[in-house]
């Protein structure tokens, strides 16, 4: 191998890893520029914890990507080590061989990605191939391990990852998606089996699969990235960095314990949050956005939260991940002082927990408020004077009162309703960086019900109170407080946790609310930059 030709990790034009298409929204390739941004963060943390030492000049540090796809993390780490170790190991061939055989390791998530990762790292799909830049391996795999594994089925589900047997118990020739890193009850033993019994990784870094492709979709699919994070923690590396969906910060199916564990883990020292995933992955829309975090085993403390809000300069604040009185992460650095002001007026303290009698979410209905499923379809016209109006997906219809199996006592009240889940247009930012948050909303009279497509935001004995409640619902401040608690796509009762009740004997406007809570011009401008008005057409 010559110095100038055989080893060129940079200077490719174009870099092939910037061009390849993603496998799916669940298995997303990390852009090289973004991977390097993460590695810069890692190097800074290493220097801070090692007296200013250069991470890339240490030939003893071991790196693991437990969910490698394109191999971009390992490739960029190798590139940096190649430069950093030049003085200690002057011979390029020996330097590269040392790095590839002693310092960088990966676990492929599929057969295809393992070949791709080896091609990125070794310049050959086989580590021992003719064109491989590594000369010290005895096997074709090198340090990129992959073998097809099977799930462990119990009662129709995998006991390790929860995958559906009906969907993923398939024959040879198809990927099982039984990822080695999480299909074990003892990760230290598994790693010893793969790479050797004395293996202790200093850095674990990666972009794991986000959810199981087992027939679910969107918010209903089973998240799986949390299992990779938990296994990585169990290996006790010096540092860990993962790219994961931001949904865990405030919701997500089956993530309650994971969220609690993460938000109370003082070893998470930096969190970089992108509310719009397209800021990182231009061709991929991950509901709720994307984030990456730095976990520092030996240096606990508050977290440096960096937020890249759409169309705004990034903000950076050192603060606890879990504020007093909150059950979820307060995503916006700029919004936190606004929320504290509102809570101070309502509670007289800095706690973000509103007393139960002042919480709006206590009057929000559960899912399926009248027992009517989403697919329920009423008749096109009344067949009896006792029939009730049904607000259903796609419009309005009529049904018999006997079809209503829950909350019958609410039928003859005035009701404020909204969609349970925001539409795509309500949840996403528009070209101006604004969101509507709520989708179809309005007031319906006595003698009406809704299907589970919608939830009730209040039920009243008279029209005046219902209209005044609706005037509050459509304010920017109301919807701003919802956006703080959710991804604006999952609007169950918990999304209204930060919204205080008001006196609905009078109507409400943003101006009245801003004055009540003493918001400054800058704080008002921030709210109105994020949340766009809801016009009369929304009623």
C-alpha positions as CSV (number, residue, x, y, z in Angstrom):
1,X,0.0,0.0,0.0
2,X,1.4,3.4,-0.9
3,X,1.0,6.5,1.2
4,X,-0.8,8.5,-1.4
5,X,-3.1,6.0,-3.1
6,X,-4.2,3.1,-1.0
7,X,-5.7,4.9,2.0
8,X,-8.0,7.8,1.2
9,X,-10.9,8.2,3.5
10,X,-11.5,11.8,2.6
11,X,-11.4,13.8,-0.6
12,X,-13.9,11.6,-2.4
13,X,-15.9,13.5,-4.9
14,X,-18.7,12.9,-4.2
15,X,-18.8,11.0,-0.9
16,X,-20.9,8.0,-1.7
17,X,-22.4,8.1,1.9
18,X,-24.1,11.4,1.1
19,X,-25.8,9.9,-1.9
20,X,-27.3,6.6,-0.8
21,X,-31.0,6.4,-0.1
22,X,-32.4,5.5,3.3
23,X,-33.7,2.0,3.8
24,X,-36.9,3.4,5.4
25,X,-38.1,5.9,8.0
26,X,-37.2,3.3,10.6
27,X,-33.6,2.6,9.5
28,X,-32.1,6.0,8.5
29,X,-28.6,6.5,7.2
30,X,-26.6,9.1,9.0
31,X,-25.2,11.9,6.8
32,X,-21.4,12.2,7.1
33,X,-21.6,15.9,8.0
34,X,-24.0,15.1,10.9
35,X,-21.8,12.2,12.1
36,X,-18.8,14.6,12.2
37,X,-20.9,17.1,14.2
38,X,-21.5,14.4,16.8
39,X,-17.8,13.4,16.8
40,X,-16.8,17.0,17.5
41,X,-19.1,16.9,20.5
42,X,-17.5,13.7,21.6
43,X,-13.9,15.0,21.2
44,X,-14.8,18.1,23.3
45,X,-16.2,16.0,26.1
46,X,-13.2,13.7,26.0
47,X,-10.8,16.6,26.3
48,X,-12.8,18.1,29.2
49,X,-12.6,14.8,31.1
50,X,-9.0,14.0,30.3
51,X,-7.1,17.2,30.9
52,X,-7.4,18.5,27.4
53,X,-6.2,15.3,25.7
54,X,-6.8,14.6,22.1
55,X,-9.2,11.7,21.7
56,X,-7.9,11.0,18.2
57,X,-4.3,10.7,19.4
58,X,-5.0,7.8,21.8
59,X,-4.2,4.4,20.3
60,X,-5.9,2.5,23.2
61,X,-9.4,3.9,22.9
62,X,-12.0,1.4,21.6
63,X,-15.1,2.4,19.7
64,X,-18.3,0.4,19.0
65,X,-21.2,1.1,16.7
66,X,-23.7,-1.5,17.8
67,X,-26.2,-0.8,14.9
68,X,-24.0,0.1,12.0
69,X,-25.6,0.6,8.6
70,X,-23.5,2.6,6.2
71,X,-20.5,2.5,8.5
72,X,-20.2,6.3,8.5
73,X,-19.4,6.6,12.2
74,X,-16.6,4.0,12.0
75,X,-15.2,5.5,8.8
76,X,-15.1,9.0,10.2
77,X,-13.6,7.8,13.5
78,X,-10.9,5.9,11.5
79,X,-10.2,9.0,9.5
80,X,-9.6,11.1,12.6
81,X,-7.5,8.5,14.3
82,X,-5.4,8.2,11.2
83,X,-4.4,11.8,11.5
84,X,-4.3,11.9,15.2
85,X,-1.9,8.9,15.6
86,X,0.5,10.0,12.8
87,X,3.2,11.0,15.3
88,X,2.9,7.9,17.4
89,X,2.7,5.4,14.5
90,X,4.4,7.1,11.6
91,X,4.0,4.2,9.1
92,X,0.6,4.7,7.5
93,X,0.1,1.0,6.7
94,X,0.8,0.0,10.3
95,X,-1.2,2.9,11.7
96,X,-4.3,2.0,9.6
97,X,-4.0,-1.7,10.4
98,X,-3.8,-0.9,14.2
99,X,-6.8,1.3,14.1
100,X,-9.0,-1.1,12.1
101,X,-8.0,-4.2,14.0
102,X,-7.7,-2.8,17.6
103,X,-9.9,0.3,17.9
104,X,-13.0,0.3,15.7
105,X,-15.8,-2.3,15.9
106,X,-19.3,-2.6,14.6
107,X,-22.4,-4.9,14.6
108,X,-24.3,-4.9,11.4
109,X,-28.1,-4.7,11.6
110,X,-28.6,-6.6,8.3
111,X,-26.5,-8.6,5.9
112,X,-26.7,-5.8,3.4
113,X,-25.6,-3.1,5.8
114,X,-22.8,-5.2,7.1
115,X,-21.4,-5.4,3.6
116,X,-21.9,-1.7,3.1
117,X,-20.2,-0.9,6.4
118,X,-17.2,-3.0,5.5
119,X,-17.0,-1.3,2.1
120,X,-17.0,2.1,3.9
121,X,-14.4,1.1,6.5
122,X,-12.1,-1.4,4.7
123,X,-12.7,-0.2,1.1
124,X,-13.8,-3.8,0.5
125,X,-16.9,-5.8,1.3
126,X,-14.5,-8.4,2.7
127,X,-12.0,-7.4,5.3
128,X,-9.5,-9.8,3.8
129,X,-10.3,-8.9,0.2
130,X,-7.7,-7.9,-2.4
131,X,-8.6,-4.2,-2.1
132,X,-9.0,-4.1,1.7
133,X,-6.8,-1.5,3.5
134,X,-6.7,-3.7,6.6
135,X,-4.0,-6.4,6.4
136,X,-4.3,-7.9,9.9
137,X,-7.6,-9.8,9.7
138,X,-8.0,-13.5,9.4
139,X,-11.7,-13.5,8.6
140,X,-13.8,-11.7,5.9
141,X,-15.9,-10.0,8.6
142,X,-13.1,-8.1,10.2
143,X,-14.5,-6.2,13.1
144,X,-17.9,-5.7,11.5
145,X,-19.9,-8.6,12.9
146,X,-23.1,-9.9,11.4
147,X,-24.9,-13.2,11.5
148,X,-28.6,-13.9,10.9
149,X,-30.4,-14.4,14.2
150,X,-33.9,-15.7,14.9
151,X,-36.3,-14.2,17.4
152,X,-37.2,-16.0,20.6
153,X,-41.0,-16.4,20.3
154,X,-43.3,-16.6,23.3
155,X,-47.1,-16.1,23.0
156,X,-46.8,-14.6,19.5
157,X,-44.1,-12.0,20.5
158,X,-40.3,-12.0,20.7
159,X,-39.4,-12.1,24.4
160,X,-36.4,-9.7,23.7
161,X,-37.8,-7.0,21.3
162,X,-41.6,-7.6,21.2
163,X,-41.7,-8.3,17.5
164,X,-44.8,-9.9,16.1
165,X,-44.3,-13.6,15.2
166,X,-47.0,-13.4,12.6
167,X,-45.1,-10.6,10.8
168,X,-41.4,-11.5,11.3
169,X,-41.3,-15.3,11.6
170,X,-40.3,-15.7,8.0
171,X,-38.2,-18.1,6.0
172,X,-34.6,-18.0,5.0
173,X,-33.6,-15.4,2.5
174,X,-35.5,-12.6,4.3
175,X,-34.1,-10.4,7.1
176,X,-35.5,-11.3,10.5
177,X,-34.6,-7.9,12.1
178,X,-33.5,-9.8,15.2
179,X,-30.8,-7.4,16.1
180,X,-27.9,-9.1,18.0
181,X,-27.3,-6.2,20.3
182,X,-30.7,-6.4,21.9
183,X,-31.5,-10.1,21.6
184,X,-29.6,-11.2,24.7
185,X,-30.3,-11.1,28.4
186,X,-26.6,-10.4,29.1
187,X,-25.0,-7.9,26.8
188,X,-21.5,-8.2,28.3
189,X,-21.5,-11.9,27.6
190,X,-22.8,-11.3,24.0
191,X,-20.0,-8.8,23.3
192,X,-17.4,-11.2,24.7
193,X,-18.7,-13.8,22.3
194,X,-18.5,-11.5,19.4
195,X,-15.2,-9.7,20.0
196,X,-13.4,-11.4,22.8
197,X,-13.7,-11.7,26.6
198,X,-11.5,-8.8,27.5
199,X,-13.3,-6.2,25.4
200,X,-14.2,-3.0,27.1
201,X,-15.4,-0.2,24.9
202,X,-14.6,3.4,25.7
203,X,-17.1,4.9,23.3
204,X,-20.4,3.5,22.0
205,X,-21.9,5.6,19.2
206,X,-24.6,4.9,16.6
207,X,-28.0,5.5,15.0
208,X,-30.2,2.5,15.9
209,X,-33.3,1.3,14.1
210,X,-36.2,3.4,15.4
211,X,-39.2,1.0,15.4
212,X,-40.2,-2.5,14.6
213,X,-41.6,-3.1,11.1
214,X,-44.2,-5.5,12.4
215,X,-47.4,-4.1,10.9
216,X,-47.6,-0.9,12.9
217,X,-47.0,2.5,11.5
218,X,-46.3,6.0,12.8
219,X,-47.1,6.6,16.5
220,X,-48.6,3.1,16.7
221,X,-45.4,1.2,15.7
222,X,-43.4,-0.4,18.5
223,X,-40.3,1.8,19.3
224,X,-37.0,-0.2,19.5
225,X,-34.3,2.5,19.8
226,X,-34.7,2.6,23.6
227,X,-33.5,-1.0,23.8
228,X,-30.3,-0.1,22.1
229,X,-29.7,2.8,24.5
230,X,-30.4,0.5,27.5
231,X,-28.0,-2.2,26.3
232,X,-25.3,0.4,25.6
233,X,-25.6,1.7,29.1
234,X,-25.3,-1.8,30.5
235,X,-21.8,-2.1,28.8
236,X,-20.7,0.9,30.9
237,X,-18.6,2.7,28.3
238,X,-16.9,6.0,29.2
239,X,-19.1,7.8,26.7
240,X,-22.2,7.0,24.7
241,X,-23.8,8.9,21.8
242,X,-27.0,7.9,20.0
243,X,-29.2,9.5,17.4
244,X,-32.8,8.7,18.2
245,X,-36.3,10.1,17.6
246,X,-37.2,12.9,20.0
247,X,-40.6,11.4,20.7
248,X,-39.3,9.8,24.0
249,X,-39.0,13.3,25.5
250,X,-42.7,13.7,25.9
251,X,-44.6,10.5,24.8
252,X,-44.4,7.4,22.6
253,X,-45.8,4.0,22.9
254,X,-44.2,1.9,25.7
255,X,-41.6,4.6,26.6
256,X,-42.8,5.7,30.0
257,X,-40.1,3.8,31.9
258,X,-37.4,4.6,29.4
259,X,-38.3,8.3,29.6
260,X,-38.3,8.3,33.4
261,X,-34.9,6.6,33.4
262,X,-33.4,9.0,30.9
263,X,-34.8,12.2,32.3
264,X,-33.4,11.3,35.8
265,X,-30.0,10.2,34.5
266,X,-27.6,13.0,35.4
267,X,-25.0,11.4,33.1
268,X,-26.7,12.8,30.0
269,X,-24.6,15.9,29.7
270,X,-25.6,17.2,26.3
271,X,-28.9,16.9,24.3
272,X,-29.1,18.3,20.8
273,X,-32.7,18.5,19.6
274,X,-34.1,19.1,16.1
275,X,-37.9,19.4,16.3
276,X,-38.1,19.0,12.5
277,X,-36.2,15.8,11.5
278,X,-35.7,17.2,8.0
279,X,-33.1,19.6,9.5
280,X,-30.9,16.5,9.8
281,X,-32.4,14.0,7.3
282,X,-33.7,16.1,4.4
283,X,-35.7,13.2,2.9
284,X,-37.1,11.7,6.0
285,X,-39.9,13.0,8.2
286,X,-39.7,11.4,11.7
287,X,-42.7,12.5,13.7
288,X,-41.6,14.6,16.7
289,X,-38.2,15.3,15.3
290,X,-34.7,13.9,16.0
291,X,-32.1,14.3,18.7
292,X,-28.8,13.1,19.8
293,X,-27.3,12.9,23.3
294,X,-24.0,12.6,25.0
295,X,-23.9,10.3,28.0
296,X,-20.8,10.7,30.2
297,X,-20.3,7.9,32.8
298,X,-17.9,9.7,35.1
299,X,-19.1,13.3,35.0
300,X,-22.7,13.6,36.2
301,X,-24.5,17.0,36.3
302,X,-27.0,19.2,34.6
303,X,-27.5,18.9,30.8
304,X,-26.5,21.3,28.1
305,X,-29.6,21.5,26.0
306,X,-29.2,22.7,22.4
307,X,-32.3,23.3,20.4
308,X,-32.5,24.0,16.7
309,X,-35.9,25.5,16.3
310,X,-37.3,25.8,12.7
311,X,-36.3,29.1,11.2
312,X,-34.6,30.4,14.3
313,X,-31.1,30.6,15.7
314,X,-30.2,27.7,18.0
315,X,-30.5,28.2,21.7
316,X,-28.3,26.6,24.4
317,X,-29.1,26.4,28.1
318,X,-27.6,24.3,30.9
319,X,-30.6,22.9,32.9
320,X,-32.0,19.7,34.4
321,X,-33.7,17.4,32.0
322,X,-36.6,17.1,34.3
323,X,-38.0,20.3,35.8
324,X,-39.6,20.3,39.2
325,X,-43.3,19.3,38.9
326,X,-42.9,18.1,35.3
327,X,-43.3,14.5,34.1
328,X,-41.8,15.2,30.7
329,X,-39.0,17.2,29.2
330,X,-39.7,20.8,28.4
331,X,-38.4,20.9,24.9
332,X,-38.0,24.6,24.2
333,X,-35.4,26.6,26.0
334,X,-37.2,29.8,25.1
335,X,-40.5,28.5,26.2
336,X,-39.5,27.5,29.7
337,X,-39.5,31.0,31.2
338,X,-43.0,31.6,29.7
339,X,-44.2,28.3,31.3
340,X,-42.7,29.3,34.6
341,X,-44.5,32.7,34.5
342,X,-47.9,31.0,33.9
343,X,-47.3,28.5,36.6
344,X,-46.3,31.2,39.1
345,X,-49.6,33.0,38.5
346,X,-51.6,29.8,38.8
347,X,-49.7,28.2,41.7
348,X,-47.5,30.9,43.3
349,X,-44.4,28.7,42.9
350,X,-41.8,27.7,40.3
351,X,-43.2,24.1,40.2
352,X,-44.6,23.1,36.8
353,X,-47.4,21.1,38.3
354,X,-50.8,22.8,38.3
355,X,-53.2,21.9,41.2
356,X,-55.8,19.4,40.0
357,X,-58.7,21.9,40.3
358,X,-56.9,24.3,38.0
359,X,-55.9,21.8,35.3
360,X,-57.6,21.9,31.9
361,X,-56.8,18.3,31.2
362,X,-59.2,17.2,33.9
363,X,-62.1,18.2,31.7
364,X,-60.7,16.6,28.5
365,X,-62.3,13.3,27.7
366,X,-60.6,10.0,27.3
367,X,-60.3,8.3,23.9
368,X,-63.5,7.0,22.4
369,X,-65.7,9.4,24.5
370,X,-69.0,8.0,23.4
371,X,-67.9,4.4,22.6
372,X,-68.0,4.9,18.9
373,X,-65.0,3.6,17.0
374,X,-63.1,5.5,14.3
375,X,-64.6,3.3,11.5
376,X,-68.2,3.9,12.8
377,X,-70.4,5.3,10.1
378,X,-73.9,6.8,10.8
379,X,-76.8,7.2,8.4
380,X,-77.1,10.0,5.9
381,X,-80.3,11.3,7.4
382,X,-82.5,11.1,10.5
383,X,-84.8,8.1,10.9
384,X,-86.2,9.2,14.2
385,X,-86.6,12.5,16.1
386,X,-84.5,10.9,18.9
387,X,-81.5,10.2,16.6
388,X,-78.2,12.0,17.5
389,X,-75.8,13.9,15.2
390,X,-72.5,12.1,14.8
391,X,-69.3,14.0,14.1
392,X,-67.2,11.3,12.4
393,X,-64.2,11.0,10.2
394,X,-65.2,12.5,6.8
395,X,-68.2,14.5,7.9
396,X,-71.5,14.3,9.8
397,X,-74.1,11.7,10.0
398,X,-77.0,10.4,12.3
399,X,-77.4,7.4,14.6
400,X,-79.7,6.0,17.2
401,X,-79.1,6.9,20.8
402,X,-78.8,3.2,21.5
403,X,-75.6,3.1,19.6
404,X,-73.9,5.4,22.2
405,X,-72.4,3.1,24.8
406,X,-70.4,5.6,26.9
407,X,-71.0,9.0,28.5
408,X,-74.6,9.1,27.6
409,X,-75.1,11.9,30.1
410,X,-73.1,14.2,27.8
411,X,-75.3,13.8,24.8
412,X,-77.5,16.7,25.7
413,X,-74.8,19.2,26.7
414,X,-73.0,21.8,24.6
415,X,-69.6,20.3,23.7
416,X,-66.2,21.6,22.6
417,X,-64.3,19.1,20.5
418,X,-61.1,18.7,18.6
419,X,-59.3,15.9,16.6
420,X,-57.6,13.4,18.8
421,X,-54.5,13.6,16.5
422,X,-53.4,16.6,14.6
423,X,-53.6,16.3,10.8
424,X,-50.3,16.4,8.9
425,X,-50.9,20.1,8.2
426,X,-51.7,21.0,11.8
427,X,-48.7,19.1,13.2
428,X,-46.0,20.3,10.8
429,X,-44.5,23.7,10.5
430,X,-45.5,25.7,7.4
431,X,-43.1,27.7,5.2
432,X,-43.0,30.4,7.9
433,X,-42.0,28.0,10.6
434,X,-45.5,28.1,12.2
435,X,-47.8,25.4,13.4
436,X,-51.6,25.3,13.9
437,X,-51.3,22.4,16.4
438,X,-55.0,21.6,16.6
439,X,-56.8,20.3,13.6
440,X,-60.6,20.1,13.1
441,X,-62.2,21.8,16.2
442,X,-65.5,23.4,17.1
443,X,-68.6,23.5,19.3
444,X,-71.5,21.1,18.8
445,X,-75.0,21.4,20.3
446,X,-77.1,19.1,22.6
447,X,-78.1,16.0,20.8
448,X,-74.7,15.3,19.3
449,X,-71.7,13.0,19.8
450,X,-68.3,12.3,18.3
451,X,-66.4,9.1,17.2
452,X,-63.0,8.3,18.7
453,X,-61.5,10.4,15.9
454,X,-62.2,13.3,18.2
455,X,-62.0,14.1,21.9
456,X,-64.0,16.5,24.0
457,X,-62.4,19.5,25.5
458,X,-65.3,20.4,27.7
459,X,-69.1,19.9,28.1
460,X,-71.4,22.6,29.3
461,X,-75.0,23.2,30.2
462,X,-75.2,26.4,28.1
463,X,-74.0,27.6,24.8
464,X,-72.3,30.7,26.2
465,X,-69.8,28.7,28.4
466,X,-69.0,26.4,25.5
467,X,-68.4,29.3,23.1
468,X,-66.1,31.0,25.7
469,X,-64.2,27.7,26.2
470,X,-63.8,27.5,22.5
471,X,-62.5,31.1,22.4
472,X,-59.7,29.9,24.8
473,X,-59.0,26.8,22.7
474,X,-58.3,28.7,19.5
475,X,-55.9,31.2,21.2
476,X,-52.2,30.9,20.3
477,X,-51.2,30.6,24.0
478,X,-53.5,27.6,24.5
479,X,-52.1,25.8,21.5
480,X,-48.5,26.9,22.4
481,X,-48.9,25.1,25.8
482,X,-50.1,21.9,24.1
483,X,-47.1,22.0,21.7
484,X,-44.8,22.1,24.7
485,X,-46.2,18.8,26.0
486,X,-46.6,16.8,22.8
487,X,-45.4,16.2,19.3
488,X,-48.6,17.8,18.0
489,X,-49.5,14.5,16.5
490,X,-50.6,12.6,19.6
491,X,-53.2,14.8,21.3
492,X,-54.5,12.6,24.0
493,X,-55.5,14.0,27.4
494,X,-51.9,14.2,28.6
495,X,-51.2,16.8,25.9
496,X,-53.2,19.4,27.9
497,X,-51.2,18.9,31.1
498,X,-49.7,22.4,31.1
499,X,-52.9,24.2,30.2
500,X,-54.6,26.0,33.1
501,X,-58.4,26.3,33.4
502,X,-60.0,29.7,32.9
503,X,-63.3,31.3,34.0
504,X,-65.6,30.5,31.1
505,X,-68.3,33.0,32.0
506,X,-66.3,35.3,29.8
507,X,-64.6,35.0,26.4
508,X,-60.8,34.9,26.1
509,X,-58.3,36.4,23.7
510,X,-54.6,36.1,23.5
511,X,-54.3,39.7,24.6
512,X,-56.2,39.0,27.8
513,X,-54.1,36.0,28.5
514,X,-50.8,37.7,27.8
515,X,-51.8,40.5,30.2
516,X,-53.0,37.9,32.9
517,X,-49.6,36.2,32.9
518,X,-47.4,39.3,32.4
519,X,-45.7,38.2,29.2
520,X,-43.1,40.5,27.7
521,X,-43.2,41.7,24.1
522,X,-40.3,39.3,23.3
523,X,-42.2,36.4,24.8
524,X,-45.4,37.2,22.9
525,X,-43.4,37.6,19.7
526,X,-41.9,34.1,20.3
527,X,-45.3,32.5,20.8
528,X,-46.8,34.2,17.7
529,X,-43.8,33.3,15.6
530,X,-44.4,29.6,16.4
531,X,-48.2,29.3,16.4
532,X,-50.3,30.6,13.6
533,X,-53.9,31.8,14.1
534,X,-56.9,29.5,13.8
535,X,-59.6,31.2,11.7
536,X,-63.3,30.8,11.8
537,X,-63.1,28.0,9.3
538,X,-61.7,25.8,12.0
539,X,-65.0,25.8,13.9
